[in-house]
Amino acid sequence: MRWIVGLIILLWTQQVYGQSVKGSVKEALSFAPIVGANITVVGADVGTSTDDDGQFELDLDPGRHNLLFSAVGYEGLIVQEVLVKAGKQLALNIQLSSATYELGEVVISANSQNEMDGRSEE
């Protein structure tokens, strides 16, 4: 009888608690793993980051979640309505594109030490 109660409790806890979302984050052109990419749940204080192989694991409650994938030097990506089901494992393989920024004009000028001291050369 005890083992039946234990089995029921085990099955119930698998249905109540969330499952993990696992996967990888890679660079879109080279497919190289992105180390230290951030994965966060939009609107919540839940998140993780990728390991040295670009792999991650995030424990979430069952339901729909919007996940933000971001990394320094890459365009962020929001994956909307990720459905996490109790008792099911979810795998996501994400590719991020390199971010490009157009900078304004850069002007470099120099003064001699004498000009900076207020002296003129004679």
N, C-alpha and C positions, 0 to 999 in steps of 0.2 A: 504494500500500500504506500509506503514512504517513497519508493522509487517512482510511483505514478505521480505523486504530488511534486516531487523534484522535477520530473519531466515536464509537467504542466507549467511550473514556474520558469523553467528554462525556455520553453517555447514562448511564453508570455513576454519575458524580458527581451527576446529577440524582436518581437513585434513592437514593443514600446520604444526601445532605444534606437537611435539612428545608426546609420551605416557609414562606412568611410567611402570617400571619393578619392580614388587613386589615379595617378597618371603621370604625364611628363610634360615639360615645357621646353620647346626647342626653337632654334632660330629658323625662320621661314625659308631662307635660301640655302643655307649649308646643312640644315638639320642637326646642327651641333647643340648639345644640351646647354640650357641657360642656367648657370649656377646662381642661387640666391634670388630667383624670381619670387615675387610675392603673390599669394593667392588669398584673397579676402572675400568675405560674404558682404555684399553691398548692404549698408544700413545696419551692420552688426559689428561687434567687436570680436569677430572670429576670423582666424586666418592661419596661414602657415607659409613656409617658403620651401623652395626646391633644394635638394641636396647636391652633392658634387656631380651626380649623374643626371641632374635635371628632373629628378623624380620627386613627387610629393604625395602626401596622404593627409586628408582633412576629414575629421569626424563631424557629421552633421545630423540633425534631427530629420526624420522623414518629412517630406514636403517639397515645395518648389523654392529654389534659391537662385539669386543672381550672383555670379562669381566674377570678380575682377582679377585679371591676370596682368601683372605689370613687372617691369624690370628697368633699371637705369639704362638708357640708350635705346629703348624699344618702345614702340607704340603700345599703349594699354589696350586690353581687349576685355569686353564684358560679355560673358556667356549668360544669356537670360533663360530663366525658367528651367534650371537644371532640376530634374525630378529625382529626388532621393526616396527610394522605397525601402521600407523595413524588410530586413532579411535578404536584400539584394545588394550586390556590390556594383559600383559604377566606375567605369574607367574613362578618363578624358585625356586625349593627347592634343595639346595646344601648340600652335606655332605663332610666334610673335615676329613682327616685322621691325627691322631697324628703323629708328626714328631719325629723320633728317631735319635739320634746322638751317634756315637761311639767316645768316648774320648780316648786320649792316656793315658799312664801310669801316675799316680800321685804319687810323692814321697814326703813324709812328714818327715822332720828331725828337731831336736831340739838341742839347745846348752844351757848349764847352763849359768846363768848370769855372773859367774866368768870367763868363757871362752870368753864371749863376751867382758868383760872389759879388757881382756888381763892378768888376774891374774890366778894363779894356786892355787888349794886348797892344803894346806900342813897340 
